[in-house]
């Protein structure tokens, strides 16, 4: 099956926040973060079931080198990215944000 990749608008803010933090630590580290995020996100449609379900139907794809995870749902022929969150965040907070974003996306 062919899947299209879609991002909720809130994901842009998640990505920009991570980029800004890494860029403030070292010049071009933010660019590396962006490249890693987009490379890993673009791989998901080819093998979406490879990554485990974490919260209900939400799957999680961990980034390499950076302690972040991409959270997504598989709906019909779409992969919908709901968030990019730092892995040290309280799992209850992540779950609540995903639930909230899902409610607004429906």
VENKA-V631283 format. One record per backbone hydrogen bond with DSSP energy under -1.0 kcal/mol. CO is the residue of the C=O (numbers start at 1). NH is the residue of the N-H. If there is no record, write none. Layout:
co=CO nh=NH
co=CO nh=NH
This chain:
co=4 nh=79
co=6 nh=81
co=8 nh=11
co=9 nh=12
co=10 nh=14
co=11 nh=15
co=12 nh=16
co=13 nh=17
co=14 nh=18
co=15 nh=19
co=16 nh=20
co=17 nh=21
co=18 nh=22
co=19 nh=23
co=20 nh=24
co=22 nh=26
co=26 nh=29
co=28 nh=32
co=29 nh=33
co=30 nh=34
co=31 nh=35
co=32 nh=36
co=33 nh=37
co=34 nh=38
co=35 nh=39
co=36 nh=40
co=37 nh=41
co=38 nh=42
co=43 nh=46
co=44 nh=47
co=47 nh=50
co=52 nh=60
co=55 nh=58
co=58 nh=54
co=59 nh=72
co=61 nh=70
co=66 nh=68
co=67 nh=87
co=68 nh=63
co=69 nh=85
co=70 nh=61
co=71 nh=82
co=71 nh=83
co=72 nh=59
co=73 nh=80
co=75 nh=78
co=77 nh=4
co=78 nh=75
co=79 nh=6
co=80 nh=73
co=81 nh=8
co=83 nh=71
co=85 nh=69
co=86 nh=89
co=90 nh=94
co=91 nh=95
co=92 nh=96
co=93 nh=97
co=94 nh=98
co=95 nh=99
co=96 nh=100
co=97 nh=101
co=98 nh=102
co=99 nh=103
co=100 nh=104
co=101 nh=105
co=102 nh=106
